[in-house]
Amino acid sequence: MGLRDFFRRKGDPGVVSREPVGKFKVAGVTSVLGKQVLGGTVIDGVIYPGYKLKGRGVAVVREIHIQNRKVDFAVEGDQVALVLDGVLNVNAGESLEVYQS
């Protein structure tokens, strides 16, 4: 256990990859059964469950839904709902970076 691990908040997933693999633009934020859900559009790249969103914090993408169906990934131009593990402080209109786990 290093010094960085000691000061990291418990439950903070951190970011693993150095370069973002995509961007996501938030259209709306809601909460469903205690999980934060972001609705919006994939601006660039591909998003898979397990990838991380970074804004003013970091959260892991748990599920991806398109038109009330759970899907395995989302590509550029898709309008999706992302169910998150963790909570991000975001507002509608913000762009978030997407990182691989």
Backbone bond lengths (Angstrom), bond angles and torsions (degrees), N, CA, C in turn:
res aa  C-N    CA-C-N  psi(-1)  N-CA   C-N-CA  omega(-1)  CA-C   N-CA-C  phi
1 M - - - 1.456 - - 1.518 108.33 -
2 G 1.321 115.97 116.62 1.450 120.95 -178.88 1.514 112.24 -89.75
3 L 1.308 115.30 175.28 1.452 121.55 -179.40 1.523 111.65 -63.13
4 R 1.337 116.55 -39.09 1.461 120.26 178.44 1.522 110.90 -63.36
5 D 1.332 117.57 -40.62 1.459 121.36 178.44 1.523 111.53 -64.50
6 F 1.316 117.12 -34.26 1.456 121.10 -179.14 1.528 111.57 -65.19
7 F 1.352 117.17 -39.24 1.453 120.76 -176.87 1.527 113.81 -89.86
8 R 1.303 118.10 -8.48 1.458 120.78 178.45 1.519 108.85 -70.24
9 R 1.327 115.75 137.11 1.454 119.48 178.79 1.515 109.77 -64.97
10 K 1.312 116.12 141.70 1.460 120.71 179.06 1.519 108.81 -64.72
11 G 1.327 116.80 132.30 1.452 121.75 -179.55 1.518 113.66 87.63
12 D 1.331 118.69 -3.00 1.457 121.94 178.33 1.523 108.78 -76.53
13 P 1.350 118.60 115.59 1.458 119.89 -175.41 1.518 114.00 -71.52
14 G 1.336 119.22 -23.37 1.461 120.81 -178.22 1.516 111.37 68.04
15 V 1.302 116.78 173.65 1.461 121.97 178.57 1.515 107.73 -116.08
16 V 1.346 116.79 131.65 1.455 121.01 -175.38 1.518 112.19 -96.44
17 S 1.335 118.68 -50.55 1.461 120.21 -177.61 1.529 110.08 -77.23
18 R 1.319 116.14 152.72 1.464 120.76 -176.98 1.521 112.44 -84.25
19 E 1.307 117.48 -36.25 1.457 122.21 -177.75 1.525 110.20 -108.19
20 P 1.337 117.86 138.59 1.469 118.70 176.78 1.523 110.80 -66.55
21 V 1.326 116.01 144.70 1.468 121.21 179.54 1.517 111.69 -102.35
22 G 1.338 116.89 -1.37 1.451 120.06 179.24 1.507 111.67 -177.55
23 K 1.356 114.14 178.16 1.460 121.48 177.33 1.520 108.85 -136.31
24 F 1.337 115.16 147.89 1.465 122.62 -179.17 1.515 108.47 -132.30
25 K 1.339 117.42 129.01 1.465 121.73 178.40 1.524 108.70 -102.85
26 V 1.322 116.36 123.39 1.464 122.98 -175.91 1.524 110.02 -81.12
27 A 1.343 116.02 128.40 1.465 121.56 175.35 1.524 110.71 -102.34
28 G 1.336 117.12 -28.96 1.454 120.72 -179.36 1.520 111.08 -164.80
29 V 1.334 115.20 155.51 1.463 121.81 -179.21 1.517 108.52 -127.57
30 T 1.338 116.39 133.95 1.457 121.23 177.73 1.521 109.47 -146.77
31 S 1.315 116.13 175.79 1.459 121.41 178.13 1.523 108.44 -129.33
32 V 1.334 116.49 131.00 1.458 122.06 179.47 1.522 108.22 -129.63
33 L 1.319 116.54 119.50 1.466 122.87 179.70 1.525 112.44 51.64
34 G 1.318 116.00 41.03 1.454 121.01 176.47 1.517 115.00 82.57
35 K 1.305 118.62 -0.60 1.469 122.53 177.85 1.526 109.40 -106.96
36 Q 1.327 117.05 140.24 1.454 121.19 176.45 1.522 108.94 -78.68
37 V 1.337 115.55 135.01 1.464 121.43 -179.88 1.524 108.10 -123.34
38 L 1.342 115.44 126.45 1.462 121.50 177.24 1.522 108.84 -106.73
39 G 1.311 116.71 126.90 1.453 121.73 173.61 1.510 108.32 -102.19
40 G 1.320 116.85 141.04 1.454 118.89 179.79 1.514 112.59 171.27
41 T 1.333 114.62 -161.42 1.460 122.18 -174.53 1.522 110.63 -122.50
42 V 1.332 115.80 138.99 1.462 121.11 173.50 1.528 106.36 -78.63
43 I 1.327 116.06 114.38 1.463 121.06 -177.32 1.523 111.31 -81.61
44 D 1.335 116.03 -39.18 1.461 120.46 -174.05 1.519 109.00 -151.58
45 G 1.324 117.07 144.25 1.456 121.89 174.06 1.520 114.33 81.77
46 V 1.335 114.84 -159.65 1.458 123.48 -177.91 1.523 108.04 -129.42
47 I 1.338 116.59 142.69 1.461 121.22 177.16 1.526 108.67 -119.81
48 Y 1.328 116.00 129.22 1.461 123.62 175.79 1.526 109.08 -117.13
49 P 1.339 118.30 154.35 1.467 118.86 170.70 1.529 109.43 -58.77
50 G 1.320 116.24 139.91 1.457 120.97 -176.84 1.510 112.66 99.61
51 Y 1.341 117.96 -18.70 1.458 120.90 174.92 1.527 108.67 -71.39
52 K 1.324 116.22 163.35 1.456 120.96 -176.16 1.521 110.78 -116.08
53 L 1.328 115.40 141.26 1.455 122.33 175.59 1.514 108.43 -103.33
54 K 1.325 115.95 135.41 1.454 120.00 -179.27 1.522 109.20 -124.22
55 G 1.313 114.93 124.33 1.465 122.98 174.21 1.514 105.36 -136.05
56 R 1.321 115.88 -114.61 1.468 120.47 170.91 1.527 107.34 -94.34
57 G 1.294 116.47 57.90 1.450 125.03 -175.51 1.511 108.10 143.57
58 V 1.332 115.86 -178.50 1.463 121.09 -179.15 1.523 108.80 -134.01
59 A 1.335 116.69 137.90 1.457 122.08 176.20 1.526 108.72 -142.79
60 V 1.325 115.93 151.48 1.465 122.58 -178.80 1.527 109.67 -94.68
61 V 1.339 116.44 137.46 1.463 122.09 175.86 1.525 107.90 -76.78
62 R 1.329 116.25 117.83 1.463 120.77 -178.74 1.530 110.88 -89.51
63 E 1.339 116.62 -46.73 1.467 121.93 -179.49 1.518 109.36 -141.26
64 I 1.346 115.27 156.64 1.461 122.04 175.54 1.525 107.51 -125.21
65 H 1.336 116.31 130.19 1.463 121.23 179.51 1.522 109.74 -124.72
66 I 1.335 115.07 135.38 1.463 122.29 173.12 1.518 106.80 -124.48
67 Q 1.323 117.66 120.16 1.465 123.83 179.89 1.529 111.42 48.95
68 N 1.331 116.49 54.46 1.466 124.59 176.86 1.524 114.64 62.51
69 R 1.331 117.45 20.41 1.463 121.73 174.85 1.510 109.20 -122.93
70 K 1.319 115.42 136.50 1.456 120.68 176.74 1.523 108.38 -76.96
71 V 1.341 116.24 131.38 1.469 121.02 -179.00 1.525 109.53 -124.29
72 D 1.335 115.97 164.91 1.464 122.22 -177.17 1.525 113.28 -85.18
73 F 1.333 118.13 -22.53 1.459 121.20 179.69 1.523 109.39 -162.50
74 A 1.329 116.51 165.90 1.462 122.58 176.01 1.519 107.98 -132.26
75 V 1.328 116.30 139.63 1.465 121.41 -178.49 1.533 109.82 -114.16
76 E 1.318 115.33 172.55 1.455 122.80 -178.93 1.529 110.97 -51.46
77 G 1.331 116.31 129.34 1.460 122.14 178.63 1.512 114.75 96.10
78 D 1.321 118.98 -14.14 1.463 121.95 179.69 1.525 110.67 -72.46
79 Q 1.341 115.94 138.32 1.458 121.05 171.52 1.517 106.37 -97.41
80 V 1.337 116.49 117.98 1.456 121.64 -169.58 1.521 111.45 -133.11
81 A 1.333 114.19 166.51 1.461 122.82 168.33 1.525 106.42 -116.53
82 L 1.332 116.75 125.94 1.457 121.93 -179.86 1.523 108.74 -107.65
83 V 1.337 116.41 120.29 1.460 121.94 175.70 1.526 106.38 -89.67
84 L 1.340 117.07 125.66 1.458 121.88 -172.24 1.519 112.61 -108.40
85 D 1.332 115.49 147.94 1.455 123.09 163.75 1.516 105.03 -95.74
86 G 1.298 116.97 114.68 1.450 120.81 -175.01 1.516 109.61 106.94
87 V 1.325 115.50 177.26 1.459 121.13 -176.97 1.522 109.27 -129.97
88 L 1.333 115.33 132.92 1.460 121.98 174.88 1.519 108.66 -110.69
89 N 1.311 117.06 141.90 1.464 121.73 173.44 1.519 107.40 -90.50
90 V 1.334 116.31 91.68 1.467 120.99 -178.21 1.522 109.86 -130.43
91 N 1.299 115.33 159.16 1.457 122.90 175.82 1.520 108.79 -124.04
92 A 1.321 116.05 161.29 1.461 120.93 177.37 1.524 109.19 -59.62
93 G 1.321 116.19 138.80 1.458 121.88 178.95 1.513 114.54 96.83
94 E 1.329 118.00 -12.45 1.464 120.53 -179.98 1.528 110.61 -78.75
95 S 1.324 115.85 150.48 1.461 122.33 174.61 1.526 108.85 -105.96
96 L 1.327 116.22 133.39 1.458 122.48 -179.62 1.519 109.39 -114.25
97 E 1.323 115.67 146.57 1.462 120.51 175.33 1.515 109.33 -88.26
98 V 1.329 116.05 146.91 1.463 123.08 -179.46 1.524 108.12 -112.98
99 Y 1.338 116.48 130.89 1.465 122.53 -179.87 1.514 110.16 -124.50
100 Q 1.342 115.59 148.77 1.465 120.48 173.92 1.510 109.87 -73.22
101 S 1.319 115.20 154.88 1.468 120.13 177.24 1.505 110.36 -84.25
